Structure formats: structure tokens, C-alpha cells
Amino acid sequence: MPQSLKTFFKKPYDLNGLSLKFFINATFLKVPDEFPDSDYLPYLVEVPENPNNKEIIFHGADYFAAIQRRDEVEKAIRDGIHQKNFLLYYQPIYSAKTNSIIACEGLARLHDPTLGLISPGEFIPIAEKAGLMNEIGDLIYDMACRFIASGVMKKYQLSYLEVNLSVFQLYNQNLASEILETMKKYDVSPEYINLEITESAAVDSALASAKNLQKLAEAGLTFSLDDFGVGYSNYSILDKMTFKNVKLDISLLSNAKLSEKASALHTGLISSLSSIGQSLIQEGVETKEDLLSLKKTNPDIMIQGYYFSRPLPEKDFVEYLEKFQGVEF
């Protein structure tokens, strides 16, 4: 069957002088083992990506299962919004200058009663495509403000909490007002919140996006530029917008271990950004060797990564802060 289809659609077809070529996606499933009943029919109308415009692509049970999983996760997201199954985990940010934890990042997690813990890498792209990021953001900012209001940050002298802000959220014309209203609800000072945005969000010229960033900045909130070192990583953005921190992507550190050239580029990037007074956070630090090398390059650099801690639930994070005594050099 696959070969006959391939042969059938291989040649172009003539329609009133126009030469038409068809590109086909075909899914083959065993019935009933891989296709138990008619409830699964909607999955077959999905149109998968066709890399390199191949004439025909065949899909089997793995592709079918991936579509099912995506729909299950989307359902878990929708349920999580209504049932408040979203959690905020906290990862410490370490200062090499003071040898102490000075801040933290709040990271969204989703725990579904059936699917268990679903990683952000899986649920965020699905939530973005389904248009659910604003609802998730509302929950995250509420949890973040509630955490700040609990007094934990003041007790352990944490300067601010970093929270991610996606480009999709910035298109919500009411975003800034909603964030400020949540802060007001918990009586949270803007100095305690630092919003992480990507380069694409920072340079977005859409009216709603620009107005949101302006209104949040005028209210006293600060920003970090996330994932610097991937994509365009355009230095001009640092001149157009003020960032509390620039967060160096984990790939820069990983690549620096693989070649002298990549290591030199990494060191040069840190030096050049430091020379203009830009505060830096290196993400993805996992070993003491990484820490020592970064501290040697820039004694004032901040560090985030598994060497200090993975993201933790609130209770575990507070216990971590209680026990942390600095790094012995």
C-alpha cells in the first residue's frame, strides 16, 4: 500500500494547463490494536509538519500516540487552571561577590492527578498554542505575590523574585494592570519582582506589548533578559531597554567546555557585558569547576543551576535557605 501510494502521487497532474504536485501525509495504524474505536477519529485529521516538502510521509502508532498525549496535556492544563493544579517552584540565585543566595526564580510546574508532574518544556508550548498562557500567568503571579507577602524573602534577605513573562502574555492589553492589581492585593512592593523576558518579547513592536512593558517599568518593576546567547542576541537591545540582569543561556557554558574557541567567546561575552556595567547571571551551572571558572572571569557574576539546587517546592526551598552556609573555596 505505501509503495502504490507513493507511485500514484509521484508524477504531477495537469489541470487546465497547470501542473499540480501533491504532498501527502499518511498515517497507518493497526485495527484494533492501535485504533480501538471511533472516538480516536479526530486525531487523524491532524496535519503534521512535512520537512523538506517530501511527496509522502508515513506515520504510525508513535505519531498517533504523540497527538493523543498532546490532547491529554492540554486537558490537564485546562483542568489545572480551574482546579489550581499549578505550582510555583523556586530556584536560588547565588552571588559570587557575597557568597550568598540573594534572589530566586519562580518556575511554573503542573501536577495533574492522572498524568502526574508535567514539565514546563512540555506544557508551555501546548498552552501557548491553545491560548492559555494568560490564565496560567494569573495563577503564577498570584502565587509569586503570595510568597513574597509571606515574609520569606525578607527573612532570608532575598532581594527579588524572578518570574517569566512570555511574549504571548504581553499581547494581553490588560496584562500590566492585572499584575499591578495582584501586587496591590498582597501589598507587594515592585522592588521584589523582576520579570524575565526573552529578546523576542523585548523587541516586539506590537502596541499592546510595548505599552505593557512601559507601564510595568513606570510602576517600578525591573526586567531580566533571558536566554542571552541564543537567537540573534543583539547587543543593540541593551541600549534600547534597561535590564536588571542579562541571563546567559546554558548552551554558552556547555559549548565552552567543548572547544577553546567557544570558551574564548564565552569569556569575551562576559567581559564585554561586564565592561558596560551589566549585571549577569549564568544559567545551568552544575559543578564547582564551573563556578570557580566563572568567578575568575567575573568576581561579581551571579549563578543559577543544579550545583546549588534544582527548583524546589516552597517548603523545601525555605529549608534550603535555612541550611545554606555559602560555598567553601
Legacy VTK file of the C-alpha trace (Angstrom):
# vtk DataFile Version 3.0
C-alpha trace
ASCII
DATASET POLYDATA
POINTS 329 float
0.000 0.000 0.000
2.658 2.646 0.884
4.580 1.961 -2.317
1.495 2.140 -4.509
0.515 5.488 -2.959
3.998 6.803 -3.478
3.928 5.793 -7.132
0.442 7.229 -7.649
1.329 10.689 -6.326
4.886 10.871 -7.626
4.058 12.437 -11.002
2.470 15.917 -11.305
-1.085 16.219 -12.601
-2.285 18.565 -15.318
-5.316 20.755 -14.609
-6.223 23.105 -17.438
-2.581 23.692 -18.233
-1.475 23.918 -14.607
0.955 21.332 -13.291
-0.110 20.254 -9.803
2.001 18.254 -7.399
0.541 16.698 -4.277
2.226 16.304 -0.911
0.689 13.567 1.182
0.756 12.728 4.873
-0.464 9.201 5.557
-0.996 7.511 8.904
-1.060 3.714 9.074
-2.489 2.067 12.154
-3.346 -1.478 13.121
-7.017 -2.021 13.935
-7.976 -2.613 16.703
-4.562 -2.711 18.444
-3.608 0.913 17.670
-7.038 2.274 16.807
-9.533 0.808 19.284
-12.675 2.790 18.449
-14.187 5.700 16.509
-13.540 8.174 19.354
-9.987 8.372 18.023
-11.011 9.566 14.548
-10.451 13.297 15.315
-6.761 12.590 15.823
-6.430 11.529 12.201
-7.300 14.970 10.826
-4.126 16.432 12.298
-1.731 17.719 9.644
1.853 17.100 10.781
4.851 19.058 9.606
6.260 17.980 6.261
10.039 18.527 6.372
11.703 19.230 3.031
8.335 19.003 1.225
8.569 15.258 0.760
5.981 13.812 -1.590
4.632 11.455 1.039
5.296 10.895 4.725
4.090 7.802 6.537
3.142 7.889 10.195
2.461 5.049 12.565
1.467 4.472 16.145
4.187 6.726 17.612
2.860 9.801 15.855
-0.693 8.875 16.771
0.326 8.466 20.431
2.082 11.860 20.409
-1.127 13.577 19.279
-3.083 11.786 21.994
-0.525 12.854 24.598
-0.739 16.470 23.467
-4.514 16.470 23.865
-4.230 14.832 27.283
-1.764 17.511 28.396
-3.993 20.284 27.056
-6.883 18.849 29.058
-4.620 18.711 32.129
-3.726 22.389 31.573
-7.383 23.416 31.349
-8.237 21.347 34.406
-5.192 22.738 36.192
-6.325 26.302 35.632
-9.767 25.640 37.107
-8.617 23.289 39.863
-5.426 25.223 40.623
-3.096 22.296 39.972
-0.296 24.669 39.016
2.551 25.088 41.485
5.421 27.530 41.803
8.842 26.025 42.442
11.812 28.156 43.483
15.441 28.011 42.353
18.109 30.008 44.198
20.287 32.645 42.537
23.770 32.829 44.064
26.075 35.852 44.170
29.779 35.109 43.765
30.514 38.554 45.203
28.762 37.985 48.549
28.952 34.164 48.622
25.257 34.040 49.413
21.824 33.409 47.938
20.500 36.843 47.003
17.408 36.078 44.913
15.379 33.279 43.380
13.385 32.403 40.283
9.813 31.157 40.433
9.183 28.375 37.919
5.770 27.022 36.985
5.001 23.336 37.450
1.845 21.406 36.653
0.768 18.389 38.679
-2.155 16.503 37.192
-3.904 13.834 39.311
-3.777 11.390 36.381
-0.666 12.325 34.396
1.470 13.321 37.370
4.084 16.077 37.168
4.226 17.602 33.679
7.372 19.543 32.789
7.204 23.167 31.577
9.046 22.104 28.444
6.002 20.045 27.546
3.041 22.046 28.799
4.148 25.608 27.931
4.283 25.145 24.118
0.880 23.450 24.258
-0.536 26.230 26.450
0.833 28.880 24.084
-0.732 27.203 21.063
-4.056 26.816 22.902
-4.054 30.454 24.037
-3.949 29.595 27.745
-0.832 31.483 28.860
-2.745 34.443 30.298
-4.767 32.226 32.618
-1.640 30.368 33.738
0.161 33.675 34.220
-2.611 34.929 36.506
-2.141 31.901 38.758
1.653 32.215 38.742
1.677 35.920 39.626
-0.824 35.310 42.406
1.395 32.571 43.885
4.506 34.727 43.454
2.964 37.689 45.259
1.603 35.465 47.997
5.109 34.024 48.507
6.646 37.496 48.754
3.936 38.605 51.185
4.653 35.588 53.410
7.855 37.284 54.598
10.235 34.511 53.487
12.226 36.795 51.221
12.648 39.468 53.850
13.652 36.894 56.476
16.377 35.382 54.278
17.405 38.687 52.674
16.398 37.791 49.122
16.330 40.949 47.026
13.813 39.885 44.393
11.873 37.051 42.816
12.211 36.456 39.069
9.067 35.449 37.182
8.861 34.587 33.494
6.788 36.729 31.163
6.060 35.248 27.728
5.579 37.211 24.537
2.065 35.750 24.338
1.165 37.338 27.678
2.446 40.706 26.510
-0.203 40.757 23.777
-2.835 40.926 26.519
-3.564 44.652 26.670
-4.648 44.327 30.320
-1.532 42.435 31.454
0.214 45.296 33.252
-2.964 46.328 35.071
-3.616 42.724 36.140
-0.085 42.256 37.505
-0.213 45.550 39.386
-3.639 44.684 40.782
-2.302 41.362 42.119
0.634 43.173 43.712
-1.793 45.599 45.335
-3.899 42.696 46.620
-0.903 41.302 48.543
0.695 44.693 49.293
3.867 43.724 47.403
6.459 46.383 46.629
7.636 46.424 42.979
11.270 46.121 44.045
10.618 42.480 44.905
9.528 41.449 41.400
11.845 41.102 38.424
10.233 39.911 35.192
12.165 37.658 32.816
11.557 38.305 29.135
13.187 36.919 26.012
14.774 39.043 23.315
11.781 38.483 21.019
9.490 39.903 23.700
11.762 42.857 24.377
11.967 43.951 20.745
8.323 43.265 19.906
6.892 46.431 18.413
3.238 45.453 18.865
1.386 48.284 20.580
-0.024 46.170 23.428
3.382 44.624 24.137
5.227 47.953 24.199
2.575 49.586 26.394
2.664 46.728 28.888
6.442 46.909 29.260
6.319 50.678 29.625
3.565 50.611 32.238
5.297 47.901 34.291
8.606 49.786 34.172
6.914 53.032 35.218
5.411 51.171 38.180
8.919 50.241 39.349
9.216 46.638 38.163
12.520 45.552 36.654
13.398 43.095 33.886
15.932 40.396 33.092
16.854 39.467 29.537
16.560 35.674 29.417
18.383 33.132 27.223
21.014 35.600 26.005
23.433 33.850 23.661
20.839 32.065 21.545
18.900 33.513 18.625
20.067 36.934 17.458
21.467 38.073 20.832
21.588 41.609 19.504
23.663 43.961 21.651
21.581 46.922 20.494
18.692 45.783 22.674
20.816 46.543 25.756
20.960 50.158 24.615
17.218 50.393 23.940
15.993 48.868 27.209
17.362 48.725 30.750
17.785 45.253 32.243
18.479 44.451 35.856
20.188 41.243 34.695
21.218 39.534 31.495
20.873 35.770 31.863
23.450 33.850 29.850
21.958 30.753 28.246
23.092 27.333 29.454
24.291 26.478 25.928
27.089 29.060 26.211
28.514 27.281 29.244
28.048 23.831 27.712
29.767 24.813 24.462
32.617 26.496 26.335
33.603 23.054 27.654
33.810 21.598 24.165
36.312 23.880 22.421
38.823 26.619 23.128
37.115 28.889 20.624
33.721 28.557 22.335
35.382 29.090 25.706
37.049 32.274 24.461
33.751 33.544 23.061
32.024 32.845 26.370
34.718 34.632 28.353
34.714 37.544 25.915
30.936 37.895 26.157
31.080 38.040 29.948
33.901 40.585 29.854
32.231 42.840 27.277
28.881 42.890 29.072
30.581 43.471 32.421
32.535 46.392 30.955
29.292 48.321 30.388
28.170 47.647 33.954
25.638 44.966 33.048
24.769 42.544 35.848
24.998 38.903 34.695
23.519 35.571 35.701
24.957 32.371 34.254
22.332 29.659 33.986
22.952 25.919 34.061
25.922 25.766 36.436
26.292 22.192 37.665
29.840 21.813 39.020
32.218 23.626 41.332
34.686 23.823 38.433
32.098 25.850 36.503
31.605 28.123 39.489
35.339 28.716 40.013
35.905 29.438 36.323
33.047 31.939 36.186
34.117 33.612 39.423
37.615 34.009 37.993
36.225 35.606 34.808
33.891 37.926 36.724
34.003 38.067 40.545
30.580 39.769 40.580
28.733 37.225 38.445
25.593 35.532 39.730
24.959 31.836 39.333
21.871 29.698 38.841
21.907 25.948 38.363
21.827 22.481 39.838
25.193 22.967 41.571
23.246 24.932 44.145
19.806 23.411 43.775
17.172 22.227 41.369
13.848 24.141 41.523
12.141 23.267 44.819
8.622 23.395 46.264
8.171 26.287 48.679
8.613 24.238 51.860
11.808 22.590 50.599
13.149 25.902 49.324
12.726 27.525 52.734
14.566 24.581 54.320
17.342 25.017 51.765
17.707 28.704 52.649
17.799 27.836 56.336
20.720 25.447 55.832
22.758 27.307 53.204
26.107 28.468 54.595
27.853 29.671 51.459
30.491 27.934 49.328
33.890 26.929 50.687
36.644 27.976 48.310
LINES 1 330
329 0 1 2 3 4 5 6 7 8 9 10 11 12 13 14 15 16 17 18 19 20 21 22 23 24 25 26 27 28 29 30 31 32 33 34 35 36 37 38 39 40 41 42 43 44 45 46 47 48 49 50 51 52 53 54 55 56 57 58 59 60 61 62 63 64 65 66 67 68 69 70 71 72 73 74 75 76 77 78 79 80 81 82 83 84 85 86 87 88 89 90 91 92 93 94 95 96 97 98 99 100 101 102 103 104 105 106 107 108 109 110 111 112 113 114 115 116 117 118 119 120 121 122 123 124 125 126 127 128 129 130 131 132 133 134 135 136 137 138 139 140 141 142 143 144 145 146 147 148 149 150 151 152 153 154 155 156 157 158 159 160 161 162 163 164 165 166 167 168 169 170 171 172 173 174 175 176 177 178 179 180 181 182 183 184 185 186 187 188 189 190 191 192 193 194 195 196 197 198 199 200 201 202 203 204 205 206 207 208 209 210 211 212 213 214 215 216 217 218 219 220 221 222 223 224 225 226 227 228 229 230 231 232 233 234 235 236 237 238 239 240 241 242 243 244 245 246 247 248 249 250 251 252 253 254 255 256 257 258 259 260 261 262 263 264 265 266 267 268 269 270 271 272 273 274 275 276 277 278 279 280 281 282 283 284 285 286 287 288 289 290 291 292 293 294 295 296 297 298 299 300 301 302 303 304 305 306 307 308 309 310 311 312 313 314 315 316 317 318 319 320 321 322 323 324 325 326 327 328
